[in-house]
Amino acid sequence: MKLMNSPLLASRVKSETVTKSEKWLGYLLGPAGALLLNAVLATYLNVYYTDVLNLTPLWGGAFLTAFPIVSKIIDAITNVVMGQIIDRTRTKEGKARPWLLLSAFLVPVTGILLFTVPESSDTVKAVWVMISYNLFYSFAYTIFNMSHNLMVPLSTRDGTARGGLSVFNQIASIMMSGILVALVFPMVIMPMIGVDKSKWITLMTILSILTLPLTLMEYYFTKERVTAEAGEEETKQSFAEQLRILFTDKYMILMYVYFFVYTVGVTLKNLGLVYYCNYVLGTYNDGVTQMLVSVIGGIPMGIGIFAVWPLAKKFGKRNVTMVGFILYAVGSLICWIFSHNLVVVLIGQFIKNIGGLPCAYVFMALFADCLDHLEWKKDLRMDGAAMSIYNIIAVAMVGIMTGVFNWLLAKAGYLAPITASNTADAAAKLAQNGWTAQLALESLKPASDGVLTVALQQPSAVTSVISFAFVGLEVFTGIPLVAILFFLNVEKNLPQEQAEIKARREAKTAEESGK
């Protein structure tokens, strides 16, 4: 990739140690655009499909069940391909960062396509949804996510600096995305756009375009120091051989199992959030319930910026994460038992998110430790292959759990909101179908265009499914995570292993210089 030798594409970070501008611009502000878009999609894309496009009944409920699973199989394949491409990329700017640059242009275009579904037959809608979904997730976002996630492991071997970058990286995801998705969206944006398709398209177009300048900022203010150490060495192992190496290392196996269990729970929780606040704890787009659940429960994430890394340095990343998941399970249990009580749910969410702090902020640093251990053990780095397995787990679980969630909603009898021109029209539609409005029609306010959105009272089976998704499942994932982490003691010998890696590199350089 000779193009990457251009001075215009050179990293603005020249220091061999991590700088303040690198932290703030490359790891905090830069990723915020794409991570915000992804956070909004994780929470609201399924709502767009079920409530705006009304795709739940399509093909007897089979479409929204099958298409996410099939799409994530494609996504898993592209993650493998992308991992191999990254491992074999050799440029002056690194092996992952060049692809971050490409993704800056691909993500906004494909993000817009997700929502510009044409008004046509159900078949045309289904085809558009499938193609746009895979262009975004299996192509554009795969390129961004693989290269973005490798920035922390490839940035430095300094454990303290790497941990700090991991925290800054997560602030971008948890704080900036959380403020908008948890506060502004439920309070302001969702009541404003309702189920108006044109407003959804306008909103998501703005968010998609925002990713371009910010992702460029991430590209220009990051640096691959670990890649530079390895020089121009090329990965010669086949993907099958890389898999064999990865899955014969106990720490990598434990890390993947840990991430799998965690992702199952958190994915279903994210899918259930809006539905839970709309139908179990509050009323449809009431502007308050979701905000309270997300913000009050999420306050610990703000506190964690200052607390979690000092604790991790003192007691170890694994140890504080283990203790955290005990609180995580307890908080989830409180919420599940009292799933209709707003005050108790908020208390449970607060406890749960205190427990989730270490996982949220130090996971990527722990993953990087495992990569260093593997390099010490096998004398090679397989960052792309290792990250492709990580991403396969992430995307596969999103697809599978989305399919499962939509299947459960369809089987339980989920009723999407209806629109009407006035209360009389709404009353006629309700009577015709035997439905009951969630709120009295007289209390509903029409949108600026005069359209009235009427949420329907859900069957009890639907509210049970939603409650389990949002607050129930993570009761059962928290405890196994503690058990897995008990054996993940990769930090114990890491300083000595990193010293050996450095000595090998220096000896190799001296040998090559003497030739």
N, C-alpha and C positions, 0 to 999 in steps of 0.2 A: 504494500500500500504506500507507494512513493508520495502520493498526495499528502500524507501525514507529515512529510518533512517540511512542508511550507511553514514559514514563520507565523503566518496568520492563524495557523491551527495549533501553535505551541501553547503548552500550559503556562499560565501566568504565575504558577508556583515554582520558584527556583530553589528554594531552601531544601536541604537534605533532612531537616527536621520539620515537624508539623507546625504550621504557622496559624496565627489568629485569623487571617483572611481566609485560609483554607477551611477552618472550622466553621466560620460564620457564613461564608459565601458558598463554599463547595459542599458542605455537609448539612447546613441548616436551611439556608434560603434556596439554594439551587434546586434540590430535589422536591421542594414544597409544591410546585405546580403539578407535576405528574402524580405525586403521592396524594395531593388533594383530589385530583380527578379520579384516581383509583378508589379513594375512600368514599367519594360520593357515589361512584358506580357500585361499590360493594354494598352500600346501604340502600340505594334507590333504583338501580337498573332493573331489579326484579319487580319493584313497585311499578315502574314504567310499563313493563311487560304485562303485569296482571291488572293494573288499575287504569292505565291510559290506553294501551292497545287492546286490553281485555282478551288476552291470549290464554287464560286459564282453561276455558272449555275447549280450546282448539284440539281437534282429533281426540275428543273424549278425555282431555287432560294429558294425553300422551306427549304432546309437543314440548311443553315446558318441563316435562319430566326427562325426556330422552335427549333433547337437543343440547342441554348443558353438559351432559355426560359425554356424548359423542364429541362435542367441541373440545372438551378437556383432554380427550385422547389425542386429538390433533395437536393441542397445545403441548402435551407431554412430549410428543415426537419432536416438535420444533424446539423445545427446550434442550433435548439431547443434541440436536443438530447445532444449536447456538452454542452450547457448551464446548463442542468439538471445534467449532469455528474460533471461539475465543482462545482456547488452548493452543491453537495453531496460528494465531495472529501475532505477527512480529512487526512492530512499528516503533518509531522514535517516541511516540506518545503512549506506548504501552500496548497491552493486548485487549483490555476491556474498554478503555476510554474512547477509542475511535467509534465503537458501536454506540456509545452514549451520544455522541455527536449525531449519528444517523437517526437515532430514535427521537431527537429533538424535533425533527420534521415529520416523522411518521406518526407519532402519537396524536398530535392535534388533528390531523386529517382523518384518521380512522376513528377518533373519539367523536367527531361530528357525525360521521356516517352511522354510528350506533343509534342515533335518535331521529335521523331523517328518513324514517320508514314511510314509504309512499302510501297514500290512501288508495287501496286497491283490494283485490280479493285476498282471502285468508292465505292462499297458497303463495301469492306474491309477497305478502308480509312475512310469512315464515321463511321464505328463501332469503329475503333481505336481512332479516334478523340473524340467520345462520351465517351468511357471508360477512356481514359487518362485524358480528361478534368475533369471528375467527380472524378477521383482518386486524382487529384491535388486540385481542388477547393472545392469539397464537402467533402473531407476527410482530406488530409494533411494540406492544407492551412487554412481550418476551425479550426483545432486544434491549429495551430500557431496563427492565427488572434484573436481567442477568448481569449487565454491565454495572448498573447502580449498586447492586448488592455486593459486588466484588471490590468496590472501592475501599471499604474498611479493611478487609484482609490484605489487599495489595498496597495499602498506603504506607505502612511502616511495621517493623517488628517490635517497636517499643510498646510494651504492654500497657503502660499508663496512657501514652498518647493514643493508642488504638482504642482503649476503653473510652477515652474522652470523645473520639470521633464517633464511636458507636452511640454514645449518649446524644451527641448533637444530631446524628442521623435520625434517631428516634424522636427527638423533639420536633423535627420537621413533620414527621408522620402523625405523632400523637397530639401535639399542641396546635399547630397551625391547622391541620386537617380537622382535629377535634373541635376547635373553636367554631369553625364554619359548619361542619356537619352536625355537631351536637347542639349548637346554640342558634346560629343564624338560620339554618335550614328549617328546623321545626317551628321556630318562632315567627319568622318573617317570610321565607321563600316558599315553603310548602303551602301555607294558607293562601299565598298570593297566586301560585300557579295552578293549584288544585290538580285537575286532570285535563288541563288545556294543553294539547299537544304542541301548538305553536310556541307557547311560553316555555315549555320544556326544551324545545330545540334551541331557542334563543339563549337560555341559561347555559345549556351544556356546550354550545358553540363558544361562548365567552370563556368558560372554564377550560375548554380544550385549547384555544388559542393561547391562553395564559401559560401553558406548559412550555411553549417554544422558547421565549427569552430566559426563563428560569432554568430549563435543562441545559441551555447553552452556558449559563453561569456555572452550573455544576461541572460541566466539561472543562471550562477554562480554569477553574479554581480547585482542581484535584490533581494528584500526582501519584503515579505508580512506582514507589521506591523499591518494593519487593521484586517487582518484575525486572527493574533495572539491575538488581543484584544478579539475577540469573543470566543476564546478558542475552545472547541470541540462541540459547539452547532451545531446541524444538522438541515438542512432545512427540515421541515416536510410538507410544503404546496405542493399540487399537482401543476403541471404546469398551469392548468386551474385557480387555485386559485391565483397563482402568476400573471398571466395575468390580472385577475380581479383587483388585488391590483395595478399593474403598470398602468393600463388604467383608474383608478379612481383618479389618482394623476395628477393634471393639469400641473405640471411642466414636468413630464415624457411624457405626451401627446404632449405638445408643443415641447419638445426636439425631439421627434420622427418625428413629422410633419416637423419641421425645417430640420432635417437630410434628410428626404425623398425628399423635394423640392430641397435642395442643391445637393443631389446625382444625381437626374435626370439630372440636368444641367451639372454637372462636368463630369458625365460618357459619355454623348454624345459628350462633348468637347474633352475628351481624345481620343475617338474613331475617331473623325474627324481630329485631329491634323495632322497626317502624310498625309492623303489624301488632306487636305486643302493646305499644303505646297507643295505637289507634283503637284497639278492640278489647284489650284486657284491662289495662290500667287507666286509660283515659278515653277520649273520643276522637273521631277522625280529624286529623290536622288541627287539633285544638290549640296548637301553638305553645303549650305549656308542659304537658306531660313528658314528651320526648326530651325537651330541653332540660327538665329537672333530672330525669333519669341519667342523661348523658353528662350533664355538667356537674351536678352534685356527686354523682358516682365517680366522675372523672377528676375531681379536685386532687386526689392523690397523685395523678399523673403530673400535675404541676409541681407539687411538693417533691416528687421523685427526682426532678432535675438536680436538686441540690443534695438529696440524701442518698440516692441509691449507689452512686459510684464510690463515695467514701466508704460505705458499708461493704461494698464488693471488694474494695482494696484491702480492707481490714480482715474480713471473714472469708473472702473467696466468692467468686461469681456463682459457683455451683451451690454453695451453702446458703447464701441469702435467697437464691431462687427456690431452693427446696422449702425453706420456711415460708416463703411467699405463697407457694401453692397450697399449703395447708390453710392459710387464711382465704385463699381463692375459693377453695371448696366449701369452707364454712359460710362465706358470704353468699355463694350461689345457693346453698341449701336454705338459708334464711329467706332469700327472695322467692324460692320455689314454694316453700310452705305457705308464705303469706303473699302470693302472687297478685292479689287484688288490692292490697293495702299499700298505698303510695308511700306513706311515711316509713314503714318497715322495709319496703323494697329499696328506698333510697339509702337506708342504713346498711342493708345488705350489699348494695352496689358499692358503697364507700369502703366497706371491709374487703370486698372482693378485689377492688382495684388497688388497694394498698398491697394486697398479696400479689397482684399481677405486675407490680412495678419492676422487680428485677428482671423478669422475663422480657418485658417491653424494652428495657434500656440496655441490657448487657448481653442479649442473646447472640448478636453478630460477633461480639468480641469473643465469646465462648466458642462459637463456630470457627473463628479464625485461629484460636488456640488448637483446635482439633486439626486444622490444616497444617499448622506448624509441626505438630506431633507426627503427622503422617509424612511430612517432608523429612523429618529427622529419622524416621523409621525406614523409609524407602529411598531417600536421597533424590526425590523428585517432587515437583509441585503439580497438582491436578486441579487447579482452582475452577476451571470451566466445567470439568466433569463433575466435581463435587457440588458446584452450585446448580448444575442442571438437575441433579437428583433432588436437591433441596427445592428447586422450583417445580419439578414434576409433582412432588408431594403437595406443594401449595396449590397448584392449578388443578390437580386431579381432585383434591378434596373440595375445592370450590365447585367444580362441576358436579361431582357426586352428591354433595350435600345440597346444592341447589336443586338438583333433580329430585332428591329425596324429599326436600321441603315442599316443593311444588306438587309432588305426587301426594303427599300427606294432606296438603291444602285442598287439592281437587277431590280426594276421596272423602275428606271430612265435610265437603260441601261449601267451600269458600265462596262468598258472594262479593263481587267487585262493586264499587260504588256506581250509581247511575247518575245521569245528568238529565235535567228537565228545564223547560223554558220558564216555568213558574210552579207554584205550590200545587195548583190544580192538576197540572200535567204530571207532577211527581206523584200525587195521590193516586191518579189513574193507573200509572205504571206499577205502583206498589200493590194496588188491589188486583190488577190483572195477573200478577205473578205470585201473589200470596206472600209478599215480603213485608217486613216491618222495618221502618226507618230507625236508625240508631238514636236520633233525636227528633223532637217534634218539628214538623215541617215549618211551622211558623217561626221557629227560632233560628232557621238557617238564613244566611245572607248570601245573595247572589254575587257572582264575580262582576268585575267591571263591565264585562260584555253581556251581563244579564243572565248568564247560564247558572243554574242551581246545581251544585254537587250534593248528592244525597248518599251518605254512607248507610249501609244496611246492618241490621242486627245479625251477628253471626251465630250459627248453631254452636252448642256447647262443645261439640267435638272439635270444631275449628279453634276455639279459644284454648282448649287443652293442648292441641298440637302447638300452637303459638307459644304458650307458656313453657312447655318442655324445651322448645327450640331456644328461647331466649334465656331462661334461668334454670332449666332442669338438667340439661345434658352435661354442663360443666361441673356439676356435683360429682359426676362419674368419671370425668377426665382428670380432675385435680389430684386425686390420690395416686393414680398410676404414675403421674408425672413426678411426684415425690420419690417414688420407688426407682424410677429410671435414673433420676439425677443422683441418687445415692451412689450409683456405680460409675458416674461420669466424673471421675477425679483426675481429669487430664491436666489440671493446673499444678498438680503435685510436683512433677519433675520438669515442668516447662522451661524454667530459666536455664537449667543445665542443657536441655535439648536445644534451645535456641543458641546457646554458646557453642555447642558442637556444630550446628549448622553454619554459624559464622566462621568457625575455624576451617571447615571444609571448603567454604567459598574462598577464603583467603589462600588456602593451600593450592586450590585449583588455579586461581589467578596467578600465583607465583610460578606454578609449573608451566602455565601457558606463556608467561612472560619470558621464561628461561629457554623456551624452544627457539 
